[in-house]
Amino acid sequence: MFDRNDYFFSFTENAYGISIVANEKTIERDFLPALEAANCPDLDVPNGVFRVLQVDDEGGQELSGKRISEISEPLAEGRFSILYISTYQTDFVLVSEPKLYKVMQALRQCGFEIDQEYQNGEYSNIPFILEGDEDQEESRSLSPVDPTQFLLDINVLANDLQCVGLNRHHRSSWVHTVLKTLCFSDLVPNRNDTLHKRFCSFVNTNDDISLIADTHILDTFDECSLMKDQGAPGLRVIQVHFSGSNIERCGIVRHISKPLSIEAHINMFYLSTFMTANIIVSADDEQQSKERIPSLYKSDEMPSVDTKFHENAIINGSQDPLSPINKETSSFAKNTALSVDVGSKSGSEDKNIPL
């Protein structure tokens, strides 16, 4: 179990908005007052608390897509709503706190390992649905979604992206560049004037730091500060925009990942936000992935977790049977999650970004 100093922070910006996952107190103390003072439109704060499950798997990035599909399968079948965040080092799954115990049961039944300490009641202080509430809960149980009912748009950015890890020992060399990239994007030179939209994902935990951004942005970092796969092809992001919130919809991750990663054998990263699914694939697989997108919404199927508990919250801002895998032991980090749908973002907007 992590101590109170552990944390999880995630910032994702795409063509439709901004999504932030952070400590609940950070959201309430730093983000919400500033957004409310700025009369930020489309501010949406979902109810409830979320927990972050960290996925440890020796397969690495090469098996990222397969891992996404296999983890999301039992959770889709169990009708659990999840948000999924891929990073350079590992993956994270956000689940509703009252459903945490059942989520762990579902994963364990499929062969995923959970740290022994969390099987022996170390998380007994986490609230969960009582048996007496089962009938009421089942009456409003989530059903696997049909994305055609709330699909608004599919957007493929032309941006050439890379996924890298950031070296903590060289923090002084990259911290200002990251702050400028996340908070003051107008100050970041754009080599291509035709690229008016961007995709950026920054995830910071006690263990690792990951950044997905345009290649020309990453070229401004010192080589010693980056961890990356040499010679890896550029990445493309396919953004699927939904109406309403994904917080209470189940099966989206599985529904999208299976046709690509399992049926077409396309490796991928996946990043959930409040109202979008972001599928990141190799530039070499871009065309095939786009060809698979229509079938995603015709399929009848909807879709070893290392769990760590961090106390966090989420902000989102809108703009314009398992095959054998190495399932590592899981551990939990206490998290709460708060989501905010923000209407627009100024390039010079100041945010307290935990770096």
KEMI-978346 format. One record per residue (C-alpha): x, y, z; residue number from 1. Coordinates in Angstrom, 2 decimals, always signed. Layout:
BEGIN
        X        Y        Z  num
        X        Y        Z  NUM
...
//
This chain:
BEGIN
        X        Y        Z  num
    +0.00    +0.00    +0.00    1
    +1.40    +3.42    -0.95    2
    +1.69    +6.12    +1.69    3
    -0.06    +9.46    +1.48    4
    +2.79   +10.99    -0.51    5
    +2.15    +8.76    -3.53    6
    +0.39   +10.37    -6.45    7
    -0.95    +9.93    -9.96    8
    -1.34   +12.76   -12.46    9
    -2.48   +12.60   -16.07   10
    -3.02   +15.37   -18.63   11
    -4.49   +14.58   -22.05   12
    -5.34   +17.12   -24.75   13
    -6.86   +16.21   -28.09   14
    -8.86   +17.93   -30.81   15
   -11.98   +17.92   -28.63   16
   -10.74   +18.90   -25.22   17
    -8.59   +18.38   -22.16   18
    -8.77   +15.61   -19.58   19
    -6.91   +15.78   -16.28   20
    -6.58   +13.09   -13.61   21
    -5.17   +14.36   -10.35   22
    -5.38   +14.20    -6.59   23
    -8.86   +15.22    -5.52   24
    -7.54   +17.95    -3.25   25
    -5.43   +19.30    -6.11   26
    -8.50   +19.46    -8.32   27
   -10.59   +21.19    -5.67   28
    -7.85   +23.56    -4.49   29
    -6.03   +24.45    -7.72   30
    -8.07   +23.60   -10.81   31
   -11.75   +24.15   -10.02   32
   -11.40   +27.64    -8.50   33
    -9.42   +28.85   -11.53   34
   -11.84   +27.29   -14.02   35
   -14.89   +28.63   -12.23   36
   -13.36   +32.09   -11.93   37
   -12.72   +32.05   -15.68   38
   -16.37   +31.08   -16.31   39
   -15.12   +28.05   -18.20   40
   -17.97   +26.64   -20.30   41
   -19.01   +22.98   -20.31   42
   -17.51   +22.35   -16.89   43
   -18.70   +18.91   -15.83   44
   -17.85   +17.22   -12.53   45
   -19.04   +13.60   -12.30   46
   -20.09   +12.12    -9.00   47
   -18.23    +9.31    -7.29   48
   -14.75    +8.16    -6.47   49
   -12.43    +6.20    -8.74   50
    -9.45    +3.93    -8.11   51
    -6.42    +3.49   -10.33   52
    -5.19    -0.01   -11.15   53
    -1.64    -0.20   -12.48   54
    -0.93    -2.96   -14.99   55
    +2.44    -4.72   -14.77   56
    +3.25    -7.00   -17.69   57
    +6.60    -8.11   -19.12   58
    +5.20    -7.90   -22.65   59
    +6.00    -4.19   -22.84   60
    +4.87    -1.91   -25.64   61
    +5.05    -4.69   -28.24   62
    +2.01    -6.36   -26.65   63
    +0.20    -3.22   -25.59   64
    -2.85    -3.74   -27.81   65
    -3.23    -7.38   -26.83   66
    -2.97    -6.43   -23.16   67
    -5.61    -3.71   -23.51   68
    -8.07    -6.11   -25.11   69
    -7.44    -8.94   -22.65   70
    -7.79    -6.76   -19.56   71
   -10.90    -5.01   -20.83   72
   -12.65    -8.26   -21.85   73
   -13.66    -9.56   -18.39   74
   -14.51    -6.03   -17.26   75
   -16.79    -5.52   -20.26   76
   -18.44    -8.88   -19.65   77
   -18.89    -7.92   -15.99   78
   -20.42    -4.60   -17.08   79
   -17.82    -2.46   -15.36   80
   -17.23    +1.01   -16.73   81
   -13.51    +1.80   -17.03   82
   -11.18    +4.50   -18.27   83
    -7.91    +3.22   -19.76   84
    -4.61    +5.13   -19.95   85
    -1.58    +3.75   -21.81   86
    +1.89    +5.14   -21.10   87
    +5.47    +4.48   -22.18   88
    +6.15    +2.26   -19.16   89
    +2.81    +0.69   -18.21   90
    -0.99    +0.96   -18.34   91
    -3.56    +2.25   -15.88   92
    -7.23    +1.35   -15.46   93
    -9.61    +3.65   -13.59   94
   -12.66    +2.03   -12.01   95
   -15.46    +3.23    -9.77   96
   -14.51    +2.83    -6.12   97
   -17.71    +0.97    -5.07   98
   -17.03    -1.56    -7.86   99
   -13.35    -2.09    -6.99  100
   -13.84    -5.34    -5.05  101
   -15.92    -6.87    -7.86  102
   -13.44    -5.68   -10.48  103
   -10.64    -7.44    -8.61  104
   -12.76   -10.59    -8.40  105
   -13.45   -10.50   -12.14  106
    -9.77   -10.07   -12.98  107
    -8.69   -12.78   -10.55  108
   -11.19   -15.23   -12.03  109
    -9.58   -14.65   -15.43  110
    -6.11   -15.46   -14.14  111
    -4.79   -12.02   -13.31  112
    -2.86   -11.83   -10.07  113
    -3.64    -9.35    -7.31  114
    -1.13    -8.62    -4.55  115
    -1.78   -10.90    -1.60  116
    -2.10    -7.97    +0.80  117
    -5.14    -6.72    -1.10  118
    -6.74   -10.13    -1.09  119
    -6.48   -10.24    +2.69  120
    -8.57    -7.22    +3.49  121
    -6.01    -4.44    +3.23  122
    -8.61    -2.52    +1.21  123
   -11.47    -3.27    +3.61  124
   -11.90    +0.45    +4.27  125
   -12.95    +0.96    +0.65  126
   -16.75    +1.31    +0.37  127
   -18.51    -1.26    -1.78  128
   -22.06    -2.21    -2.68  129
   -23.79    -4.17    +0.06  130
   -25.79    -7.29    -0.73  131
   -28.97    -5.52    +0.30  132
   -28.36    -3.00    -2.44  133
   -27.79    -5.62    -5.14  134
   -31.33    -5.54    -6.54  135
   -31.32    -1.77    -6.77  136
   -27.85    -1.79    -8.30  137
   -28.74    -4.48   -10.82  138
   -31.83    -2.53   -11.85  139
   -29.58    +0.24   -13.12  140
   -26.74    -2.10   -14.12  141
   -24.70    -0.99   -17.08  142
   -25.31    -2.74   -20.37  143
   -22.62    -3.12   -23.01  144
   -22.90    -0.06   -25.19  145
   -23.70    +0.34   -28.86  146
   -21.36    +3.22   -29.82  147
   -23.48    +4.08   -32.88  148
   -26.02    +5.53   -30.46  149
   -23.69    +8.29   -29.26  150
   -20.88    +8.49   -31.83  151
   -20.37   +12.08   -32.99  152
   -17.14   +12.08   -34.96  153
   -13.97   +10.18   -35.85  154
   -10.90   +12.33   -36.42  155
    -7.47   +11.17   -37.58  156
    -4.78   +13.77   -36.88  157
    -1.97   +14.16   -39.38  158
    +0.46   +14.87   -36.55  159
    +3.52   +12.63   -36.27  160
    +3.63   +11.52   -32.62  161
    +6.11    +9.73   -30.37  162
    +5.73    +8.05   -26.98  163
    +8.67    +8.49   -24.60  164
    +9.61    +8.21   -20.97  165
   +11.17   +11.16   -19.15  166
   +14.26   +10.68   -17.00  167
   +13.67   +11.97   -13.46  168
   +17.40   +12.52   -12.97  169
   +17.33   +15.12   -15.75  170
   +14.16   +16.85   -14.60  171
   +15.80   +20.27   -14.64  172
   +16.46   +19.93   -18.36  173
   +12.88   +19.12   -19.38  174
   +10.51   +20.57   -16.78  175
   +10.16   +23.99   -18.45  176
    +9.61   +22.44   -21.86  177
    +6.86   +20.21   -20.46  178
    +5.16   +23.14   -18.73  179
    +5.27   +25.15   -21.94  180
    +3.93   +22.21   -23.93  181
    +1.02   +21.56   -21.58  182
    +0.06   +25.06   -20.46  183
    +1.41   +27.51   -23.03  184
    +1.05   +25.70   -26.35  185
    +1.05   +29.02   -28.25  186
    +4.71   +29.36   -27.30  187
    +5.64   +26.02   -28.84  188
    +6.89   +26.43   -32.44  189
    +4.87   +24.50   -35.02  190
    +6.82   +23.27   -38.01  191
    +3.64   +22.75   -40.00  192
    +1.21   +25.65   -40.12  193
    -1.51   +23.31   -41.39  194
    -1.57   +21.42   -38.08  195
    -3.99   +23.52   -36.05  196
    -4.89   +20.71   -33.66  197
    -2.65   +18.62   -31.49  198
    -2.57   +15.57   -29.27  199
    -0.59   +15.49   -26.05  200
    -0.56   +13.09   -23.09  201
    +1.53   +13.51   -19.95  202
    +1.40   +10.99   -17.07  203
    +3.41   +11.37   -13.88  204
    +3.49    +8.86   -11.00  205
    +5.92    +8.14    -8.18  206
    +7.62    +5.56   -10.40  207
    +7.54    +6.83   -13.97  208
    +6.88    +9.80   -16.25  209
    +5.49    +9.36   -19.76  210
    +4.87   +11.83   -22.58  211
    +3.14   +11.40   -25.94  212
    +3.51   +14.47   -28.15  213
    +4.37   +15.71   -31.62  214
    +7.80   +14.59   -32.80  215
    +8.92   +18.18   -33.41  216
    +8.16   +18.99   -29.76  217
   +10.14   +16.01   -28.49  218
   +13.05   +17.04   -30.72  219
   +13.48   +20.08   -28.47  220
   +14.29   +17.87   -25.46  221
   +17.84   +16.88   -24.58  222
   +18.52   +13.31   -25.67  223
   +19.71   +12.39   -22.18  224
   +16.31   +13.27   -20.73  225
   +14.33   +10.89   -22.96  226
   +13.78    +7.15   -22.88  227
   +12.54    +5.92   -26.23  228
   +12.72    +3.09   -28.71  229
   +15.33    +4.01   -31.31  230
   +14.13    +3.63   -34.88  231
   +10.49    +3.20   -33.91  232
    +8.06    +4.52   -36.55  233
    +6.02    +7.60   -35.80  234
    +2.59    +7.27   -34.25  235
    -0.85    +8.47   -35.33  236
    -3.89    +9.10   -33.17  237
    -7.45    +8.21   -34.16  238
    -9.87   +10.19   -31.99  239
   -13.38    +8.86   -31.48  240
   -15.70   +11.54   -30.11  241
   -18.85   +10.55   -28.21  242
   -21.80   +12.56   -27.00  243
   -22.17   +12.60   -23.24  244
   -19.87   +11.05   -20.66  245
   -18.01    +7.75   -20.91  246
   -17.87    +7.53   -17.12  247
   -20.98    +5.34   -16.87  248
   -20.66    +3.36   -20.11  249
   -19.19    -0.12   -20.12  250
   -17.49    -2.06   -22.88  251
   -16.12    +0.83   -24.95  252
   -12.44    -0.08   -24.51  253
   -13.05    -3.72   -25.41  254
   -15.35    -2.84   -28.30  255
   -12.68    -0.65   -29.88  256
    -9.55    -2.63   -29.03  257
   -10.64    -6.13   -30.06  258
   -11.13    -5.52   -33.83  259
    -7.77    -3.77   -34.02  260
    -5.49    -5.67   -31.65  261
    -7.01    -9.16   -31.68  262
    -8.66    -9.50   -35.09  263
    -6.34    -7.32   -37.21  264
    -3.20    -7.82   -35.05  265
    -2.56    -4.08   -34.92  266
    -0.64    -2.97   -31.85  267
    -1.99    +0.14   -30.17  268
    -2.06    +2.48   -27.20  269
    -5.38    +3.61   -25.77  270
    -6.26    +6.72   -23.79  271
    -9.73    +7.37   -22.43  272
   -11.06   +10.83   -21.72  273
   -14.41   +12.05   -20.50  274
   -15.97   +12.06   -23.98  275
   -13.40   +10.48   -26.31  276
   -11.45    +7.33   -27.04  277
    -7.96    +7.93   -28.42  278
    -6.45    +5.05   -30.36  279
    -2.72    +5.47   -31.03  280
    -1.16    +3.24   -33.68  281
    +2.05    +3.08   -35.69  282
    +2.08    +5.30   -38.77  283
    +2.65    +2.09   -40.73  284
    -0.71    +0.78   -39.46  285
    -2.67    +4.01   -39.90  286
    -4.45    +3.09   -43.12  287
    -5.39    -0.41   -41.98  288
    -6.61    +0.99   -38.67  289
    -8.82    +3.53   -40.42  290
   -10.26    +0.75   -42.55  291
   -11.12    -1.20   -39.39  292
   -12.87    +1.73   -37.71  293
   -16.28    +1.27   -39.43  294
   -16.42    -2.37   -38.31  295
   -15.91    -1.27   -34.72  296
   -19.44    +0.02   -34.63  297
   -21.08    -2.91   -36.37  298
   -19.74    -5.61   -34.09  299
   -22.17    -7.21   -31.64  300
   -19.36    -7.60   -29.12  301
   -18.49    -4.95   -26.68  302
   -16.14    -5.23   -25.58  303
    -1.88    -9.30   -14.02  304
    -3.12    -5.94   -12.99  305
    -0.59    -4.20   -10.74  306
    -2.88    -2.05    -8.70  307
    -1.67    +0.96    -6.81  308
    -3.85    +3.34    -4.84  309
    -3.36    +7.07    -5.31  310
    -5.84    +9.69    -4.14  311
    -6.74   +11.47    -7.38  312
    -9.36   +13.22    -9.44  313
   -10.08   +13.71   -13.15  314
   -10.65   +16.88   -15.16  315
   -11.79   +16.81   -18.74  316
   -12.12   +19.84   -20.96  317
   -13.88   +19.88   -24.27  318
   -12.70   +22.16   -27.04  319
   -13.84   +22.84   -30.31  320
   -11.39   -16.50   -22.80  321
    -7.77   -14.98   -22.35  322
    -4.72   -16.13   -24.25  323
    -1.67   -16.80   -22.07  324
    +0.11   -13.62   -21.02  325
    +2.51   -12.86   -18.22  326
    +0.29   -11.57   -15.44  327
    +2.40    -9.82   -12.85  328
    +1.46    -9.41    -9.22  329
    -0.86    -6.50    -8.59  330
    -0.71    -3.77    -6.01  331
    -3.14    -0.97    -5.31  332
    -2.76    +2.77    -4.92  333
    -5.59    +4.65    -3.30  334
    -7.34    +6.94    -5.75  335
   -10.36    +9.11    -5.97  336
   -11.39   +10.47    -9.33  337
   -13.21   +13.63   -10.24  338
   -13.99   +14.53   -13.82  339
   -14.56   +18.00   -15.13  340
   -15.65   +18.81   -18.67  341
   -14.04   +22.12   -19.61  342
   -15.41   +24.07   -22.52  343
   -12.27   +25.73   -23.89  344
    -8.59   +26.14   -23.18  345
    -6.51   +29.25   -23.57  346
    -2.97   +28.71   -24.78  347
    -1.71   +30.84   -21.92  348
    -3.90   +29.35   -19.21  349
    -1.93   +28.83   -16.01  350
    -2.26   +25.47   -14.28  351
    -0.52   +23.95   -11.31  352
    +0.93   +20.90   -13.06  353
    +2.58   +18.35   -10.74  354
    +5.95   +17.68   -12.38  355
//
